[in-house]
């Protein structure tokens, strides 16, 4: 006979198992001991998940104190002052002079790697001219009264920006390869994408098949960018380098829109014209590298503050015999925890506040009654703004992860409680249906006269089955009366 049997307890919940009633015992499709083992295994998995989630939550939990915030703000303010006085704007930048020289030296070193003979002339212009001849491209027009000047207003101080092949971006690489294959020149001017066919037909991309031509096109693009990064061979003075990757996206946006048949908006055109204006003033890849220096110093300083403070704390609270390099690194590692990232957010935020304040003041001071937008953007450290934006994004992302981790801990805790209640129910069932001893009353009645003990076991058996006390047969007289049709309730 099959039946569904359940036990209910307001404190522990309900447990239901499939129960079979035999001639002298009760049996379950799944034994209680097996169910208990399965529940214990599940409980171990839940506890492991809780420990893992709590460890994840700990890494996402901030441990910043007032000193951490103060040191971060001080670092940001100091680096902001460095940016004001040592970076400034193109043409008035001590750090910019250093980066100009560094790029000039790298250009010479690359020319030597490409077998430049500097025995007669070791100047930068000689190295640039050698690289221009070695890595020829078809889109290097910059002067003259031809169509390039009349149609595009192309001049020596803007052709590196307007020419898409000179752009150090993925789109610049695409147009460089395309122009080399097709012997064309592609430009962005006044919100339009213009591609012109070169009439001389002298340029020919080296290579015998498509893969080799692609490789040569890539080499030409990289080599020519290096030759132009410190200006052209005919440049006077500092020279016009290649555009900064950040400002150059203005060209990319217009080029993509025109390829899709979407006209450039007035905002696109105005922003592109502003980018050309600051490029003419010397805001190129070299100057943007100079802007990255105080941002990098800010980053390193904050991480050092964090690591040094935690290292001091580790040595002060850890006994000498318990110290190890592994535990020291875990205590002061300044990379993958929420605390140091919050400190970086504060530091870069203060840096941007100082920098933007200075750029705004200079914009009004040089505007003659108006706000000088070009002066503002020449002094604005876009590298610092970009780094601060990344920090803000990280803060939002960690906040979401922290919230999800808290919800996971709550969920696993509830699941642990449910499994615990389930196990309590199984223990109750195990005790209630343990009939091995009580069912021996059958043998007692058959094999001996100890019926009093048998009655006692029968009564205990009924009590465990929650039979009402008045309906339990406790004596031989109760049994006789029951089978003779009497009422044991009296």
C-alpha positions as CSV (number, residue, x, y, z in Angstrom):
1,X,0.0,0.0,0.0
2,X,1.3,3.5,-0.9
3,X,0.4,6.7,0.8
4,X,1.8,10.2,1.2
5,X,2.9,10.9,4.7
6,X,4.1,14.3,6.1
7,X,5.1,15.8,9.3
8,X,4.3,19.4,10.1
9,X,5.9,21.8,12.6
10,X,5.3,25.5,12.7
11,X,9.0,26.1,13.7
12,X,10.8,23.8,11.3
13,X,8.5,23.8,8.2
14,X,7.1,20.7,6.4
15,X,8.9,17.7,5.0
16,X,7.1,15.3,2.6
17,X,8.4,11.9,1.6
18,X,6.8,9.0,-0.3
19,X,6.0,6.3,2.3
20,X,5.2,2.6,1.8
21,X,3.5,0.7,4.6
22,X,4.5,-3.0,4.8
23,X,3.4,-5.9,7.0
24,X,5.7,-5.1,9.9
25,X,7.4,-1.8,9.1
26,X,7.3,1.6,7.2
27,X,9.6,2.2,4.2
28,X,10.5,5.3,2.2
29,X,11.3,5.4,-1.6
30,X,14.4,7.3,-0.4
31,X,15.7,6.4,2.9
32,X,15.9,9.1,5.6
33,X,19.6,8.5,6.0
34,X,20.2,9.0,2.3
35,X,18.1,12.2,2.3
36,X,20.1,13.5,5.3
37,X,23.4,12.8,3.4
38,X,22.1,14.6,0.4
39,X,21.0,17.6,2.5
40,X,24.3,17.8,4.3
41,X,26.1,17.9,0.9
42,X,23.8,20.6,-0.3
43,X,24.4,22.5,3.0
44,X,28.2,22.3,2.5
45,X,27.8,23.8,-1.1
46,X,25.7,26.6,0.3
47,X,28.2,27.4,3.0
48,X,31.0,27.5,0.4
49,X,29.0,29.8,-1.8
50,X,28.3,32.1,1.3
51,X,32.1,32.2,2.1
52,X,33.0,33.0,-1.5
53,X,30.3,35.7,-1.8
54,X,31.3,37.3,1.5
55,X,35.0,37.3,0.4
56,X,33.9,39.0,-2.8
57,X,31.8,41.5,-0.8
58,X,34.8,42.2,1.4
59,X,36.9,43.2,-1.6
60,X,34.1,45.5,-2.8
61,X,33.7,47.1,0.6
62,X,35.5,50.4,1.3
63,X,37.9,50.8,4.2
64,X,39.0,54.4,3.6
65,X,39.5,56.6,6.6
66,X,40.0,60.3,6.9
67,X,43.7,60.1,6.3
68,X,43.2,58.2,3.1
69,X,40.8,60.8,1.8
70,X,43.1,63.6,2.9
71,X,46.2,62.1,1.2
72,X,44.2,61.4,-2.0
73,X,43.0,65.0,-2.2
74,X,46.5,66.4,-1.5
75,X,47.9,64.3,-4.3
76,X,45.3,65.5,-6.7
77,X,45.8,69.1,-5.7
78,X,49.6,68.9,-6.0
79,X,49.4,67.2,-9.5
80,X,46.9,69.9,-10.5
81,X,49.4,72.6,-9.6
82,X,52.1,70.7,-11.6
83,X,49.7,70.6,-14.6
84,X,49.1,74.4,-14.3
85,X,52.7,75.5,-14.1
86,X,54.6,72.7,-15.9
87,X,52.2,71.6,-18.6
88,X,50.1,74.7,-19.3
89,X,49.3,75.0,-23.0
90,X,51.2,74.3,-26.2
91,X,54.2,76.5,-26.7
92,X,54.4,77.4,-23.0
93,X,55.0,74.0,-21.5
94,X,58.3,73.0,-19.8
95,X,57.1,69.4,-19.7
96,X,56.0,69.8,-23.4
97,X,59.6,70.7,-24.3
98,X,60.8,67.5,-22.6
99,X,58.3,65.3,-24.5
100,X,59.2,67.0,-27.8
101,X,62.8,66.1,-27.2
102,X,61.9,62.6,-26.2
103,X,59.9,62.0,-29.4
104,X,62.7,63.6,-31.5
105,X,65.2,61.1,-30.0
106,X,62.8,58.2,-30.7
107,X,62.4,59.3,-34.3
108,X,66.2,59.3,-34.8
109,X,66.5,55.9,-33.1
110,X,63.8,54.5,-35.4
111,X,65.6,55.9,-38.4
112,X,68.8,54.3,-37.3
113,X,67.0,51.0,-37.0
114,X,65.9,51.5,-40.6
115,X,69.5,51.9,-41.6
116,X,69.7,55.7,-41.7
117,X,73.2,57.0,-42.3
118,X,73.8,59.9,-40.0
119,X,77.5,60.2,-40.6
120,X,77.1,63.4,-42.7
121,X,74.0,64.9,-41.2
122,X,72.7,63.7,-37.8
123,X,69.9,66.3,-37.5
124,X,66.3,65.5,-36.8
125,X,65.2,66.9,-40.2
126,X,67.6,64.4,-41.9
127,X,66.1,61.5,-40.0
128,X,62.6,62.6,-40.9
129,X,63.4,63.1,-44.6
130,X,65.0,59.6,-44.7
131,X,61.8,58.0,-43.1
132,X,59.5,60.0,-45.5
133,X,61.4,58.6,-48.5
134,X,61.5,55.1,-47.1
135,X,57.8,54.9,-46.0
136,X,56.1,56.7,-49.0
137,X,52.4,57.2,-49.0
138,X,50.1,58.8,-51.6
139,X,48.2,61.2,-49.3
140,X,51.0,63.6,-48.1
141,X,49.9,66.7,-50.0
142,X,50.3,69.9,-48.0
143,X,51.2,72.9,-50.1
144,X,50.7,74.6,-53.4
145,X,47.9,76.3,-55.3
146,X,46.4,73.1,-56.7
147,X,43.0,71.7,-56.0
148,X,44.2,70.5,-52.6
149,X,44.5,74.1,-51.5
150,X,41.6,75.5,-53.4
151,X,39.1,72.8,-52.5
152,X,40.3,71.8,-49.0
153,X,42.1,74.9,-47.8
154,X,45.0,72.5,-47.1
155,X,48.0,74.1,-45.5
156,X,51.2,72.8,-43.8
157,X,49.7,73.5,-40.4
158,X,46.5,71.5,-40.9
159,X,47.1,68.8,-43.4
160,X,48.2,66.2,-40.8
161,X,44.8,66.7,-39.1
162,X,42.6,66.8,-42.2
163,X,44.3,63.9,-43.9
164,X,42.6,60.7,-42.5
165,X,45.7,58.6,-43.2
166,X,47.7,60.7,-40.7
167,X,45.3,60.0,-37.9
168,X,46.7,57.6,-35.3
169,X,43.3,55.7,-35.0
170,X,41.8,52.5,-36.4
171,X,39.9,54.5,-38.9
172,X,43.1,56.3,-39.8
173,X,44.7,52.9,-40.5
174,X,41.7,51.8,-42.6
175,X,41.9,54.9,-44.8
176,X,45.7,54.7,-45.1
177,X,45.4,51.1,-46.4
178,X,42.5,52.1,-48.7
179,X,44.4,55.1,-50.1
180,X,47.6,53.1,-50.7
181,X,45.6,50.4,-52.6
182,X,43.7,52.9,-54.7
183,X,46.3,55.7,-55.0
184,X,43.9,58.2,-53.5
185,X,43.9,60.8,-50.7
186,X,41.0,61.1,-48.2
187,X,40.3,64.3,-46.2
188,X,37.7,65.7,-43.8
189,X,37.0,69.3,-44.4
190,X,34.1,71.5,-43.3
191,X,32.0,68.5,-42.3
192,X,32.6,66.6,-45.6
193,X,34.5,63.4,-46.4
194,X,36.5,64.1,-49.6
195,X,38.5,61.5,-51.6
196,X,40.6,62.6,-54.5
197,X,42.4,60.5,-57.1
198,X,46.1,61.3,-57.5
199,X,46.8,62.1,-61.1
200,X,50.5,61.4,-61.2
201,X,50.1,57.7,-60.8
202,X,53.7,57.4,-59.4
203,X,52.8,55.6,-56.2
204,X,52.6,51.9,-56.2
205,X,52.1,49.7,-53.1
206,X,54.8,47.1,-52.8
207,X,53.9,43.4,-52.5
208,X,53.0,40.5,-54.9
209,X,49.7,39.4,-53.3
210,X,47.0,40.8,-51.0
211,X,48.6,39.7,-47.7
212,X,52.0,41.1,-48.6
213,X,50.4,44.4,-49.8
214,X,48.5,44.6,-46.5
215,X,51.7,44.1,-44.5
216,X,53.5,46.8,-46.6
217,X,50.6,49.1,-46.2
218,X,50.6,48.7,-42.4
219,X,54.4,49.2,-42.3
220,X,54.1,52.4,-44.4
221,X,51.4,53.8,-42.2
222,X,53.4,53.2,-39.0
223,X,56.6,54.3,-40.5
224,X,55.1,57.5,-41.9
225,X,53.4,58.4,-38.6
226,X,56.8,58.1,-36.8
227,X,58.4,60.3,-39.4
228,X,55.7,62.9,-38.8
229,X,55.3,62.7,-35.1
230,X,58.0,65.4,-34.6
231,X,57.0,67.4,-37.7
232,X,57.8,67.2,-41.4
233,X,61.2,67.5,-43.0
234,X,60.3,71.0,-44.3
235,X,58.9,72.3,-41.0
236,X,60.2,75.4,-39.4
237,X,60.7,75.5,-35.7
238,X,58.7,72.9,-33.7
239,X,56.8,71.6,-36.6
240,X,53.3,70.1,-36.8
241,X,53.2,66.6,-35.4
242,X,50.4,64.1,-35.7
243,X,47.0,64.8,-34.2
244,X,46.2,63.6,-30.6
245,X,44.1,60.4,-30.6
246,X,41.4,62.0,-28.4
247,X,40.8,65.2,-30.5
248,X,41.1,63.2,-33.7
249,X,37.9,61.4,-33.0
250,X,36.1,64.5,-34.4
251,X,37.4,63.5,-37.8
252,X,36.4,59.9,-37.3
253,X,32.8,60.8,-36.4
254,X,32.3,62.9,-39.5
255,X,33.9,60.3,-41.7
256,X,31.7,57.5,-40.4
257,X,28.6,59.7,-40.7
258,X,29.3,60.6,-44.3
259,X,30.0,57.0,-45.2
260,X,26.6,56.1,-43.9
261,X,25.0,59.0,-45.8
262,X,24.3,61.0,-42.6
263,X,25.1,64.7,-42.9
264,X,27.4,66.2,-40.3
265,X,25.6,68.4,-37.8
266,X,26.5,71.9,-37.0
267,X,27.9,70.7,-33.7
268,X,30.1,68.2,-35.5
269,X,31.4,71.0,-37.8
270,X,32.0,73.4,-34.9
271,X,33.8,70.8,-32.8
272,X,35.9,69.7,-35.8
273,X,36.9,73.4,-36.4
274,X,37.8,73.8,-32.8
275,X,40.0,70.7,-32.9
276,X,41.8,72.1,-36.0
277,X,42.3,75.4,-34.2
278,X,43.9,73.8,-31.1
279,X,46.0,71.6,-33.4
280,X,47.4,74.6,-35.2
281,X,48.4,76.0,-31.8
282,X,50.6,72.9,-31.2
283,X,48.1,70.6,-29.5
284,X,49.4,67.3,-31.0
285,X,50.3,63.8,-29.7
286,X,53.5,65.1,-28.2
287,X,51.7,67.7,-26.1
288,X,49.0,65.2,-25.0
289,X,51.8,63.0,-23.8
290,X,53.0,65.9,-21.6
291,X,49.5,66.2,-20.2
292,X,49.6,62.5,-19.3
293,X,52.6,63.0,-17.0
294,X,50.8,64.7,-14.0
295,X,48.0,62.2,-14.4
296,X,50.4,59.3,-14.2
297,X,52.2,60.9,-11.2
298,X,48.8,61.3,-9.4
299,X,48.1,57.6,-10.1
300,X,51.4,56.4,-8.7
301,X,51.4,58.7,-5.7
302,X,48.0,57.5,-4.5
303,X,48.9,53.9,-4.9
304,X,52.1,54.5,-3.0
305,X,50.2,56.3,-0.2
306,X,47.9,53.3,0.1
307,X,50.6,50.7,0.0
308,X,52.9,52.4,2.5
309,X,50.2,53.0,5.0
310,X,49.0,49.4,4.9
311,X,52.6,48.1,5.1
312,X,53.2,50.2,8.2
313,X,49.9,48.9,9.7
314,X,50.8,45.3,8.9
315,X,54.2,45.5,10.6
316,X,52.6,47.2,13.6
317,X,49.9,44.6,14.3
318,X,51.6,41.4,13.1
319,X,54.0,39.5,15.3
320,X,57.5,39.0,13.8
321,X,57.1,35.2,13.7
322,X,53.8,35.4,11.8
323,X,55.1,37.7,9.1
324,X,55.4,36.6,5.5
325,X,55.9,38.3,2.1
326,X,52.7,36.7,0.8
327,X,50.6,38.1,3.7
328,X,52.4,41.5,3.4
329,X,51.5,41.8,-0.2
330,X,47.9,40.8,0.4
331,X,47.7,43.5,3.1
332,X,49.2,46.4,1.0
333,X,48.7,45.4,-2.6
334,X,47.5,48.7,-4.3
335,X,45.6,47.4,-7.3
336,X,42.6,45.2,-7.0
337,X,40.5,46.5,-4.1
338,X,37.8,49.1,-3.7
339,X,39.6,51.2,-1.2
340,X,42.5,52.2,-3.4
341,X,40.1,52.7,-6.3
342,X,38.0,55.1,-4.2
343,X,41.2,57.0,-3.3
344,X,42.1,57.3,-7.0
345,X,38.6,58.6,-7.7
346,X,39.0,61.3,-5.1
347,X,42.6,62.2,-6.3
348,X,41.6,62.4,-10.0
349,X,38.5,64.3,-9.1
350,X,40.4,67.0,-7.2
351,X,43.0,67.1,-10.1
352,X,40.2,67.8,-12.6
353,X,38.7,70.4,-10.3
354,X,42.0,72.3,-10.1
355,X,42.7,71.9,-13.8
356,X,39.2,72.9,-15.0
357,X,39.2,75.9,-12.6
358,X,42.5,77.2,-14.1
359,X,41.3,76.6,-17.7
360,X,38.1,78.4,-17.0
361,X,39.8,81.4,-15.5
362,X,42.3,81.6,-18.4
363,X,39.5,81.3,-20.9
364,X,37.8,84.4,-19.4
365,X,41.1,86.2,-18.9
366,X,42.1,85.9,-22.6
367,X,38.7,86.3,-24.1
368,X,38.5,90.1,-24.1
369,X,35.1,90.1,-22.5
370,X,34.1,86.8,-24.0
371,X,34.9,83.2,-23.1
372,X,37.9,82.0,-25.1
373,X,36.9,78.4,-25.9
374,X,40.1,77.5,-27.7
375,X,42.2,78.7,-24.7
376,X,40.0,76.7,-22.4
377,X,40.5,73.5,-24.3
378,X,44.2,74.0,-24.9
379,X,44.7,74.2,-21.1
380,X,42.1,71.5,-20.3
381,X,43.9,68.2,-19.4
382,X,41.7,65.8,-21.4
383,X,43.8,62.8,-20.2
384,X,42.9,63.7,-16.6
385,X,39.3,64.1,-17.5
386,X,39.3,60.8,-19.3
387,X,41.0,59.1,-16.3
388,X,38.4,60.6,-13.9
389,X,35.6,59.4,-16.1
390,X,37.0,55.8,-15.9
391,X,37.1,56.1,-12.1
392,X,33.5,57.2,-12.0
393,X,32.4,54.4,-14.2
394,X,34.3,52.0,-11.9
395,X,32.6,53.4,-8.8
396,X,29.1,52.8,-10.4
397,X,30.1,49.3,-11.5
398,X,31.4,48.4,-8.1
399,X,28.3,49.8,-6.4
400,X,26.1,47.5,-8.5
401,X,28.3,44.5,-7.8
402,X,28.3,45.3,-4.1
403,X,24.5,45.4,-4.1
404,X,24.3,42.1,-6.0
405,X,26.7,40.5,-3.6
406,X,24.6,41.6,-0.6
407,X,21.5,40.1,-2.2
408,X,23.4,36.9,-2.9
409,X,24.5,36.6,0.7
410,X,20.9,37.1,1.9
411,X,19.6,34.5,-0.6
412,X,22.2,31.9,0.4
413,X,21.5,32.6,4.1
414,X,17.8,32.0,3.5
415,X,18.6,28.8,1.5
416,X,20.8,27.6,4.3
417,X,18.0,28.2,6.8
418,X,15.6,26.2,4.6
419,X,18.0,23.3,4.2
420,X,18.6,23.3,8.0
421,X,14.9,23.2,8.6
422,X,14.6,20.3,6.1
423,X,17.3,18.4,7.9
424,X,15.5,19.0,11.3
425,X,12.4,17.6,9.7
426,X,14.3,14.5,8.5
427,X,15.7,13.9,12.0
428,X,12.1,14.1,13.4
429,X,11.0,11.6,10.8
430,X,13.9,9.3,11.6
431,X,12.9,9.3,15.3
432,X,9.1,8.9,14.6
433,X,9.5,6.0,12.2
434,X,12.2,4.1,14.0
435,X,10.0,1.0,14.6
436,X,12.7,-1.7,14.9
437,X,12.4,-1.9,18.7
438,X,8.7,-1.2,19.2
439,X,7.6,-3.7,16.6
440,X,9.1,-6.5,18.6
441,X,5.8,-6.6,20.6
442,X,4.5,-9.0,17.9
443,X,7.2,-11.5,18.8
444,X,6.5,-10.9,22.5
445,X,2.8,-11.8,22.1
446,X,3.7,-14.9,20.0
447,X,6.5,-16.3,22.0
448,X,5.9,-15.4,25.7
449,X,3.4,-14.4,28.2
450,X,5.0,-11.0,28.7
451,X,1.9,-9.3,27.2
452,X,2.1,-6.5,29.7
453,X,5.3,-5.4,28.1
454,X,3.8,-5.9,24.6
455,X,0.9,-3.7,25.6
456,X,3.3,-1.1,26.8
457,X,5.2,-1.1,23.5
458,X,2.0,-1.0,21.5
459,X,0.9,2.0,23.5
460,X,4.2,3.7,22.9
461,X,3.9,2.9,19.2
462,X,0.5,4.6,19.1
463,X,1.7,7.6,21.0
464,X,4.4,8.2,18.4
465,X,1.8,8.1,15.7
466,X,-0.1,10.9,17.4
467,X,-3.1,8.6,18.2
468,X,-5.5,10.3,20.7
469,X,-4.9,9.1,24.2
470,X,-8.5,7.9,24.7
471,X,-8.2,5.7,21.6
472,X,-5.0,3.9,22.7
473,X,-5.4,0.2,23.8
474,X,-3.3,0.1,27.0
475,X,-4.4,-3.1,28.7
476,X,-5.7,-6.6,27.8
477,X,-9.1,-5.6,29.0
478,X,-9.1,-2.7,26.5
479,X,-8.3,-5.1,23.7
480,X,-11.0,-7.6,24.7
481,X,-13.6,-4.8,24.9
482,X,-12.5,-3.4,21.5
483,X,-12.8,-6.7,19.7
484,X,-16.1,-7.6,21.4
485,X,-17.6,-4.4,20.0
486,X,-17.3,-2.3,23.1
487,X,-16.3,1.3,23.4
488,X,-13.0,1.9,25.1
489,X,-13.9,5.6,25.8
490,X,-16.1,4.2,28.4
